[in-house]
Amino acid sequence: MTVFGVEIYVIKPEKQAEFKAYKKKWEKFFEYKEGHIQRFEGVKSYKLFAQMLGGNVGGYVEMWEFENLAALEKFFNKVMQSDYATKLSPEFMNLIVPATYSMNVWNSVEV
């Protein structure tokens, strides 16, 4: 069963330029290339969406696709034990509007 780790957040208006710089560091850390995370196993796909119309200006949704819940847990455990937790995560948290951040796990549904 495919599952998705979904992060939703809003970047502070005055931090938009810093967010672009952060994403370059993020891409380097995760070895992101052509829509795929190279550094850690288990991620089937990754997508970043930016709010275009309506909703919250500066809003983003990140979707991480995994084969199953165990793969998602293994991935996030490895990430949180890496230097991401001490270097990039605090930088990211300074860029967002705190009350807007959420992390959810979704599963695919056949209709």
NUNUKOL-212587 format. One record per residue: residue in three letters; z, y, x of N, C-alpha, C in turn. Coordinates in nm, 3 decimals. Atoms other than C-alpha are relative to their C-alpha. Last residue first. Example, Ala and Ser with C-alpha at 12.3 -4.5 7.8 and 13.67 -1.06 7.14 Angstrom:
BEGIN
  type      n_z      n_y      n_x     ca_z     ca_y     ca_x      c_z      c_y      c_x
   SER   -0.006   -0.119   -0.082    0.714   -0.106    1.367    0.073    0.109   -0.077
   ALA    0.000   -0.119    0.089    0.780   -0.450    1.230    0.000    0.120    0.090
# end
This chain:
BEGIN
  type      n_z      n_y      n_x     ca_z     ca_y     ca_x      c_z      c_y      c_x
   VAL    0.013   -0.027    0.144   -0.614    0.425   -1.217   -0.122   -0.066   -0.056
   GLU    0.133    0.035    0.052   -0.493    0.311   -0.876   -0.002    0.023   -0.150
   VAL   -0.006    0.062    0.133   -0.197    0.495   -0.737   -0.142   -0.029   -0.044
   SER    0.125   -0.008    0.075   -0.150    0.589   -0.371    0.015   -0.078   -0.130
   ASN    0.082    0.120   -0.014    0.205    0.637   -0.251   -0.126    0.017   -0.083
   TRP    0.078    0.034    0.117    0.385    0.964   -0.184   -0.070   -0.133    0.025
   VAL    0.082    0.118   -0.023    0.662    1.043    0.062   -0.067   -0.036   -0.132
   ASN    0.002    0.101    0.105    0.804    1.393    0.056   -0.083   -0.119    0.044
   MET    0.067    0.119   -0.054    0.904    1.659    0.306    0.015   -0.108   -0.105
   SER   -0.037    0.130    0.057    0.991    2.004    0.174   -0.081   -0.109    0.068
   TYR    0.033    0.124   -0.069    0.999    2.353    0.322    0.045   -0.122   -0.080
   THR    0.128    0.055    0.046    0.989    2.658    0.095   -0.032   -0.136    0.059
   ALA   -0.015    0.061    0.133    1.357    2.759    0.119   -0.129   -0.064   -0.050
   PRO   -0.081    0.122    0.008    1.324    2.813    0.494    0.004   -0.068   -0.137
   VAL   -0.099   -0.049    0.096    1.030    3.059    0.494    0.086   -0.122   -0.034
   ILE    0.012    0.023    0.144    0.854    2.917    0.796    0.108    0.073   -0.080
   LEU    0.122   -0.059    0.058    0.792    3.038    1.151   -0.004   -0.007   -0.152
   ASN   -0.010   -0.146   -0.006    1.140    2.984    1.297   -0.120    0.069   -0.064
   MET   -0.099   -0.043    0.100    1.133    2.621    1.178    0.020    0.151    0.000
   PHE    0.059    0.006    0.134    0.813    2.564    1.376    0.096    0.054   -0.104
   GLU    0.099   -0.109    0.004    0.972    2.679    1.704   -0.064    0.007   -0.139
   PRO   -0.072   -0.126    0.018    1.272    2.453    1.637   -0.094    0.121   -0.007
   SER   -0.059   -0.011    0.133    1.033    2.159    1.577    0.080    0.129   -0.018
   LEU    0.091   -0.055    0.101    0.825    2.221    1.888    0.063    0.018   -0.138
   LYS    0.088   -0.109   -0.041    1.081    2.188    2.166   -0.082    0.059   -0.113
   THR   -0.072   -0.105   -0.073    1.388    1.976    2.089   -0.086    0.119    0.035
   ALA   -0.121   -0.039    0.072    1.251    1.748    1.816    0.072    0.116    0.068
   TYR    0.038   -0.083    0.114    0.905    1.735    1.973    0.123    0.057   -0.069
   ASP   -0.035   -0.139   -0.027    1.063    1.610    2.297   -0.049    0.095   -0.109
   SER    0.079   -0.059   -0.107    1.047    1.262    2.151    0.046    0.144    0.024
   GLN   -0.064    0.037   -0.125    1.315    1.084    1.947   -0.076    0.056    0.121
   MET   -0.129   -0.068   -0.007    1.206    1.266    1.630    0.079   -0.037    0.126
   VAL    0.020   -0.145   -0.016    0.844    1.164    1.688    0.135    0.070    0.017
   LYS    0.048   -0.026   -0.136    0.933    0.800    1.744   -0.016    0.149    0.025
   ASN   -0.110    0.030   -0.092    1.143    0.787    1.427   -0.041    0.028    0.144
   PHE   -0.091   -0.114    0.000    0.865    0.965    1.235    0.123   -0.025    0.088
   PHE    0.061   -0.120   -0.056    0.608    0.704    1.339    0.100    0.115    0.009
   LYS    0.012    0.023   -0.145    0.830    0.401    1.273   -0.056    0.124    0.069
   GLU   -0.135   -0.008   -0.058    0.924    0.534    0.928   -0.004   -0.016    0.152
   LEU   -0.045   -0.140    0.009    0.559    0.598    0.834    0.136    0.015    0.067
   ALA    0.077   -0.073   -0.102    0.452    0.252    0.959    0.040    0.148    0.002
   ALA   -0.054    0.037   -0.131    0.733    0.089    0.756   -0.072    0.074    0.113
   LEU   -0.122   -0.078   -0.023    0.626    0.281    0.445    0.060   -0.031    0.137
   ASN   -0.113    0.037    0.086    0.274    0.137    0.455    0.122    0.083    0.040
   GLU    0.030    0.128    0.065   -0.075    0.185    0.603    0.110   -0.038   -0.099
   PHE   -0.047    0.121   -0.070   -0.002    0.548    0.682   -0.035   -0.123   -0.082
   GLU    0.027    0.125    0.069   -0.158    0.885    0.587    0.040   -0.119    0.088
   TRP    0.006    0.105   -0.101   -0.004    1.213    0.701   -0.020   -0.131   -0.073
   MET   -0.001    0.137    0.052   -0.068    1.505    0.467   -0.026   -0.097    0.114
   GLU    0.044    0.095   -0.101    0.023    1.863    0.562    0.012   -0.140   -0.060
   VAL   -0.034    0.138    0.031    0.037    2.126    0.289   -0.056   -0.085    0.114
   TYR    0.071    0.110   -0.066    0.041    2.496    0.368    0.050   -0.133   -0.053
   GLY   -0.042    0.137    0.030    0.137    2.818    0.189   -0.088   -0.104    0.067
   GLY   -0.056    0.060   -0.121    0.083    3.156    0.355    0.047   -0.142   -0.021
   VAL    0.078   -0.044   -0.116    0.039    3.328    0.020    0.067   -0.055    0.124
   ASN   -0.068   -0.083   -0.100    0.224    3.119   -0.237   -0.093    0.036    0.115
   GLY   -0.112    0.055   -0.076    0.049    2.987   -0.546    0.063    0.100    0.096
   GLY   -0.119    0.030    0.078   -0.283    3.134   -0.648    0.113   -0.049    0.088
   LEU   -0.015   -0.084    0.119   -0.594    3.110   -0.436    0.125   -0.043   -0.074
   MET    0.110   -0.094    0.008   -0.653    2.977   -0.083    0.018    0.100   -0.115
   GLN    0.012   -0.058    0.134   -0.337    2.793    0.020   -0.113    0.103    0.000
   ALA   -0.056   -0.134    0.015   -0.397    2.616    0.351   -0.027    0.050   -0.141
   PHE    0.063   -0.084    0.102   -0.448    2.240    0.387    0.072    0.134   -0.006
   LEU   -0.077   -0.123    0.021   -0.374    2.028    0.693   -0.079    0.086   -0.098
   LYS    0.071   -0.116    0.056   -0.499    1.669    0.703    0.097    0.116   -0.014
   TYR   -0.085   -0.118    0.010   -0.394    1.364    0.906   -0.086    0.114   -0.052
   SER    0.069   -0.129    0.006   -0.537    1.014    0.899    0.103    0.111   -0.012
   LYS    0.139    0.028    0.036   -0.446    0.651    0.964   -0.082    0.128   -0.006
   VAL    0.054   -0.103    0.088   -0.128    0.738    1.154   -0.147   -0.031   -0.028
   GLY   -0.040    0.015    0.138    0.029    0.419    1.287   -0.057    0.103   -0.096
   GLU    0.070    0.097    0.083    0.024    0.476    1.659    0.048    0.007   -0.145
   PHE   -0.087    0.096    0.067    0.144    0.793    1.829   -0.083   -0.093   -0.088
   ARG   -0.120    0.030   -0.078   -0.041    1.003    2.086    0.088   -0.109   -0.060
   GLN    0.021    0.100   -0.104   -0.392    0.993    1.935    0.130   -0.047    0.065
   ILE   -0.112   -0.010   -0.094   -0.342    1.170    1.601   -0.018   -0.112    0.102
   HIS   -0.087    0.114   -0.027   -0.680    1.180    1.425    0.108    0.035    0.103
   GLY   -0.068    0.047    0.120   -0.890    1.444    1.251    0.098   -0.115    0.021
   GLU    0.094    0.040    0.105   -1.135    1.495    1.536    0.069   -0.066   -0.120
   LYS    0.141   -0.010   -0.033   -0.869    1.507    1.806   -0.082   -0.053   -0.115
   TYR    0.080   -0.003    0.122   -0.496    1.561    1.787   -0.145    0.024    0.036
   GLU    0.132    0.042   -0.047   -0.321    1.465    2.110   -0.093   -0.015   -0.121
   PHE    0.037    0.121    0.074    0.010    1.498    1.924   -0.133   -0.058    0.046
   PHE   -0.110    0.097    0.000    0.149    1.742    2.182   -0.042   -0.132   -0.065
   LYS   -0.013    0.054   -0.134   -0.184    1.921    2.238    0.107   -0.109    0.004
   GLU    0.118    0.084   -0.024   -0.250    1.965    1.867    0.007   -0.065    0.138
   TRP   -0.014    0.119    0.082    0.106    2.096    1.815   -0.115   -0.098    0.027
   LYS   -0.100    0.082   -0.070    0.071    2.343    2.102    0.018   -0.134   -0.072
   LYS    0.066    0.043   -0.125   -0.250    2.473    1.941    0.095   -0.087    0.083
   LYS    0.089    0.112    0.033   -0.074    2.477    1.602   -0.077   -0.049    0.123
   TYR   -0.079    0.122    0.014    0.203    2.695    1.749   -0.090   -0.121   -0.025
   ALA   -0.035    0.039   -0.137   -0.048    2.959    1.860    0.081   -0.129   -0.001
   LYS    0.125    0.046   -0.063   -0.191    2.973    1.507    0.026   -0.046    0.143
   PHE    0.028    0.133    0.053    0.162    2.992    1.367   -0.128   -0.056    0.061
   GLU   -0.081    0.095   -0.076    0.242    3.284    1.598   -0.024   -0.143   -0.048
   ALA    0.063    0.013   -0.133   -0.048    3.478    1.446    0.077   -0.100    0.086
   GLN    0.129    0.069    0.010    0.082    3.409    1.092   -0.066   -0.020    0.136
   LYS    0.007    0.107   -0.101    0.445    3.501    1.175   -0.135   -0.074    0.000
   GLU    0.005   -0.062   -0.132    0.470    3.839    0.995   -0.017   -0.102    0.113
   PRO    0.119   -0.086   -0.017    0.377    3.678    0.663   -0.014    0.059    0.141
   LYS   -0.039   -0.139    0.020    0.640    3.401    0.703   -0.122    0.089    0.027
   ILE   -0.021   -0.072   -0.126    0.467    3.063    0.687    0.034    0.146   -0.033
   VAL    0.063   -0.132   -0.003    0.513    2.876    0.360    0.035    0.064    0.134
   TYR   -0.076   -0.113   -0.052    0.590    2.504    0.349   -0.082    0.128   -0.009
   ILE    0.044   -0.123    0.067    0.488    2.164    0.214    0.088    0.113    0.050
   GLU   -0.085   -0.115   -0.030    0.508    1.840    0.413   -0.061    0.123   -0.066
   VAL    0.053   -0.130    0.042    0.359    1.522    0.270    0.102    0.108    0.029
   GLY   -0.109   -0.093   -0.028    0.407    1.180    0.430   -0.056    0.138   -0.027
   PHE    0.026   -0.130   -0.061    0.147    0.965    0.259    0.133    0.072    0.023
   VAL   -0.098   -0.104    0.032    0.162    0.597    0.172   -0.036    0.126    0.078
   THR    0.009   -0.123   -0.077   -0.109    0.329    0.154    0.107    0.098   -0.046
   MET    0.000   -0.118    0.084    0.000    0.000    0.000    0.000    0.125    0.089
# end
